[in-house]
Amino acid sequence: MSATLDSQALAQLMGNAPVVTCTGKEFPVATHYVGSGNGSSLVQHVAETVSRAVTRYDGSILAFLPGAPEIRKVRNLLDQSDLGPGCLVMPAGWGRAFAYGYGIKTRIICLPLTIAPKYWKPT
């Protein structure tokens, strides 16, 4: 789950489910906002934006999407593009585990689902 998720609000929504927490390693993060895509579809716009980001910035990329169909479509478009060597496109949760599990040092392009904003905590 996101480090900015309001876990208590989500637990309450789920019938007061227990909340398990653990500390993890922090990584530096830079946020880049882009426009709405000038009429292109969300899927096309995200795929183009990620492709540009791969050439302009170092490190891994996290691009939130609203649902599983959008994640599949963006992943398919990125898999068909030339992202260069060492880029691994994965849905949330798989990327780092897969890369570390096989000893691969690579850039991860992670495509997680968006959580409803009402459950986010301001950071």
Buried (B, 14 or more C-beta within 10 A) or exposed (E): EBEEEBBEBBEEEEEEEEEEEEEEEEEEEEEEEEEEBEEEEBBBBBBBBBBEBBEEEEEBBBBBBEEEEBBBBBBEBBEEBEBEEEBBBBBBEBBBEBBEEEEEEBBBBBBBEEBEEEBBEEE
